[in-house]
Amino acid sequence: MTKTKDALKILERVTGNNETIKTGIAKAKVNLDVAQMIYDARTKAGLSQSALAALIGSKQPVIARLEDARYQGHSLNMLQRIAVALDQRLSLRFVPSRERQMPTRRAQHSSKRRRQRSA
């Protein structure tokens, strides 16, 4: 088994197929991603937490909490306020989970061709 430094892959190896743990990890990753997104946008704009808080009519501890990966209360309204303050547009999307991904038409077509060639 090859070694990896990817934390998610390591957790997957350790937890195996425990769905409860996998769900918890997925939720934690979403919170981490949102917190990192806010931090990255704020620092790219050259703003302190206090400066961003002032722009959205809030206080510095609120921004600190939003940038904490353990925080689970991110709201669309707050994310939109931050986006507007940073002259950004908030973009959300649904993507298939890895386990439920449907093959694309291109992949289906390729696999059909391979079956025809091997027959």
C-alpha positions in Angstrom: 0.0 0.0 0.0 1.5 3.3 -1.0 1.9 6.1 1.5 -0.1 9.3 1.2 -0.2 12.7 2.9 -3.8 13.3 1.8 -5.7 13.6 5.1 -9.0 12.5 3.6 -7.5 9.4 2.1 -5.8 8.5 5.4 -9.1 8.9 7.3 -10.8 6.7 4.7 -8.3 4.0 5.3 -8.7 4.2 9.1 -12.5 4.4 9.2 -13.2 1.8 6.5 -16.8 1.6 5.5 -18.4 3.1 8.6 -21.2 5.3 7.1 -21.6 7.4 10.3 -18.0 8.3 10.4 -18.0 9.0 6.6 -21.0 11.3 7.0 -19.3 13.2 9.9 -16.2 13.7 7.9 -18.1 15.0 4.9 -20.0 17.5 7.1 -16.7 18.6 8.7 -15.1 19.0 5.3 -18.0 21.3 4.1 -17.5 23.5 7.2 -13.8 23.6 6.6 -14.3 24.5 3.0 -16.7 27.4 3.8 -14.4 28.7 6.5 -11.4 28.6 4.2 -13.3 30.3 1.4 -14.3 33.2 3.7 -10.7 33.5 5.0 -9.2 33.4 1.5 -11.6 36.0 0.1 -11.0 38.3 3.1 -7.2 38.1 3.0 -7.1 38.4 -0.8 -9.1 41.7 -0.4 -6.5 42.8 2.2 -9.0 43.1 5.0 -8.7 42.3 8.7 -11.5 40.5 10.4 -12.5 43.8 12.0 -12.6 45.6 8.7 -14.8 42.9 7.0 -17.1 42.9 10.1 -17.5 46.7 9.8 -18.4 46.3 6.1 -21.2 43.8 6.8 -22.4 45.6 9.9 -21.1 43.0 12.4 -18.3 42.5 14.9 -14.9 40.9 14.6 -15.8 37.8 16.7 -18.5 36.9 14.2 -15.9 36.8 11.3 -13.5 34.8 13.5 -16.3 32.3 14.2 -17.2 32.1 10.5 -13.6 31.4 9.7 -13.4 28.6 12.3 -13.6 25.2 10.6 -15.6 23.8 13.5 -18.4 26.3 13.1 -21.5 24.8 11.7 -23.9 27.8 11.4 -22.9 29.3 8.1 -26.0 30.9 6.5 -26.6 31.8 2.9 -27.6 35.3 4.1 -24.3 35.9 5.8 -22.3 34.4 2.9 -24.1 36.8 0.6 -23.4 39.8 2.8 -19.7 38.9 2.8 -19.7 38.4 -1.0 -21.3 41.8 -1.5 -18.9 43.5 0.9 -15.9 42.0 -1.0 -17.4 42.9 -4.4 -17.8 39.2 -5.1 -20.6 37.0 -6.3 -21.6 33.9 -4.3 -22.0 30.8 -6.4 -23.5 27.6 -5.0 -24.0 24.3 -6.9 -25.1 20.8 -6.4 -22.6 18.1 -7.5 -23.1 14.3 -7.4 -21.5 12.5 -4.5 -18.7 10.2 -5.5 -20.7 7.1 -4.7 -23.7 8.2 -6.7 -22.1 9.7 -9.7 -23.8 8.8 -12.9 -21.5 8.1 -15.8 -21.5 10.9 -18.4 -22.8 10.2 -21.9 -19.2 10.4 -23.1 -18.1 7.7 -20.6 -21.2 5.6 -21.5 -20.4 5.9 -25.2 -16.7 5.0 -24.6 -17.6 1.9 -22.5 -20.1 0.8 -25.2 -17.4 1.0 -27.8 -15.0 -1.0 -25.7 -17.6 -3.7 -25.2 -18.3 -3.8 -29.0 -14.6 -4.1 -29.8 -14.0 -6.9 -27.3 -17.0 -8.9 -28.6 
